[in-house]
C-alpha cells in the first residue's frame, strides 16, 4: 500500500482534478445562437470556465466574468476581472455593475451563457437599491462568524442583492439564458450556488429576517428596513422572464468524491463514501467521525480495515477565539483529539478551492503522532481548538496542505484512512 500521506494527498488531488472546467464543461455547451453570444459569470472557477468556453466555441464571443484574486486565467474574448472573497469589495461591485450593463438590451435571438461556481455570492457584489457596499460587507462578516449554514447565509444574501435570487436572469430577458454550474453546496441546489443569480428563489424576506433573529445577527437599519418592507423580495418561479432558462450542473461534490475513491481502490484500499453533504459545526463533525473511525479500527465495524472513509459537504465554525480558522482544519483538529493518537488512523481535509477560511491554505494532514508532536512543541491541541486556530496548529507541525489556486470549487473534501488496528487503541 502507498504511504498513508501520499495516498490521501493523491485522493485530494483527484477530487480537485475531477472538477476542472476543461474536463467537465465542454460536453454541456449549448449550440451557438442566431444572435449574439454573451458570456458572464462569477465564482472561484469562473475564469477557468471562461477559458474552457473559449477553447471550445468558435466565432464571435464577448463577455465578462469575475473571480477571486489570484484565480484569473488568460482569455482572449472574455474579460476576466478579479475581486475579493469571502467579504466583497469595490472591484466586485464594479464588475457586477458592468455585467448587468452587458446583458441589458439583448434580443430574443441572443444567448447569455452564465458560468457560476462557489464564491459568486461575494464576488458578484451588487447591493440592493438603498444599500451600500459597507452594508453588504457588515452583513457578510456577521454571517461568516454566526455559525449559520451556507443555505441560511445565502438566503440573507439573496434578499440584499440587485442580481441574486433570479434577478440576473430577469435582467437578461428576452435573451435565452443557459447557466453552467459547478456546485460547492450540500445537495447541489442551484439557488444556493452563488446565491442563485439565474434561478427562481422560493424563499422570502421574512425567511431572511428569521435567520437574522435565529443567530442574533445585528445588521444596519437600512438592511432591516429593506427586508421588513418586502422591497428585497426575489424573483419567483412564475415570473415570465425566467420561463426559458436552462440550468446545467457540470460538476458536483459527489463526482469529486467518486474520483478520489477510485484512487484508493487502485491502491488496493477499500473506499466508502459516507456522504457529500455532511454539515454541522466542524468540531462536532470531527468528534463524530473520530468515533466512527475508532469503531472501524478496533471493532471492524461497519467496515473492515484497511479502508478509507470519504465525505464532503460544508461544515460551519462559530468563531469564539482569535485563531486563524478555518472549517477543514478545525474538523481535523477535533478529529485528532477524538482519536487520541490511535496509531492506525490518518486523515486529510481540505477545501477544493485551495482556500480554507481566510487563509491561502487548502487544509491539512493528520498523522497518528500529530498531537504528540504538538505537545512536544508546547502546543496544547485543546487550546488551539478553543481558539479556532487549526491553521496555526497544523502549520507549526509542517502539516498544512497548500495547493495554490485550484481554479475550481466543489466544496470540502475529507478522507480518513484506517490502515489497521496498529497494535490497538492507545
Phi, psi and omega in degrees: 000144176302155172303143187305312183297317181294318180298313182296320179293322177298322179295316178298315180297324178293322178298318179293316183297326182297338183254015178291128182305326180300334180267315191265345185276315188309320181296346185255004181291135178281162176294157179296144178278171174286333180259216182282153173242114182246126181253125176229167178173169179204142177141169181292335180261359191295325180291317177295326176294318179298320178296320178296325176295310181301323183288344186236002179236121177270160174092185184300139183204139178213162176155185182207133173230153181241132181228176182287151175307131180091356184252010180291147176232138182296127176228156183260321186251341180249126180284137179249127178240141178253147179210181188273150174208137013267352178261124186296157177225183183296327179296320177293323179293320178292321178297319179297319179299317182289325176296316178298323178295321183292331182263001179281139175077020178282161182254171184298329181276359180274158178234130172255117176260113185255124184252109188237134176215175182302145182100348183295336179300314180282323186287328180265070188273103179226089182302140177299156178308131181096347179255159179246167175299322179299322177299313181297319180297317181297316180294318181298315179298318180294319179297318183296332181266350192282334189093001176294146178280174187296324179295319179292316179300316183289332175300315178295314182300319182302322186275002177244016188241154174272346186238333185281173179064040177087353185292327179293317177297320179298325180291337180280343184304138011265012179295154175284140180240122173241122181251128174255124188244135165251115188278137172234019185237148176300129179089348176059032178285121182304333182291340181260355177272110185058027179064027169057059182293340184238016179231152180295152185245119179279349182273167186233171175301323179296323176299318179296318178297320180297324178292318177299320178292318184301321183256012178051047182270121177277131181231158177302151182303324180297323180293311180297320180296320179298318181287318182292330179281342184084001182289346179268014184295144185267179182277132184259171188296335183271006180287123183298338180291342180255009187296326186256013184288149173236137181232124184235122178275116186256341176206141183222163175303323181298319178300320181293319179296320180295322178295321178293321180298325178298319180300317180296315182294326177293338176266015178065033175240125178296140180237135181233121179273116183274345179152151180254010184219040178286124182235180181116176177299131184305319182290328178289319177297321178298318179296315181295314180294331174297318177297320178295315181297321178294324178294321177295314184292317188262334183244354183058034179229142356279000179228148176277142173282158002282140177202166177233132181260117187248139178207160177223187182125192181221106176281175180233160176229119171273110188284120176238338181258193182243015181286187188261008179074206345255199190289326181289318179286332175293317175303312186293321178293317177297319177300314181300318178297320180293328183280344178053036177072028178307129188288347184251013186234129178233160180205159172222146175213136181196158175272130184293351176271356179089002183228114178258108185075231180259002185265148175278048181228130184287322183174221183199171178244135179249123178252163178303331183260012184301313182294321179297317179294324178295314179301322181294339178265005181081018181259122178270112182303322180293322177293320179298319179293316180299331182267009183054044185242050177299320180297317178298321181296305185286331177294321179297333180270353184075025184247017175291149173254113182243123182246339194076180180302124181271345179067020172209181182191101175236045172077193185277152178234131179226134177220128179244115180266116175258099186282338181158186182284345175060023180094005176108162181286140179227000000 
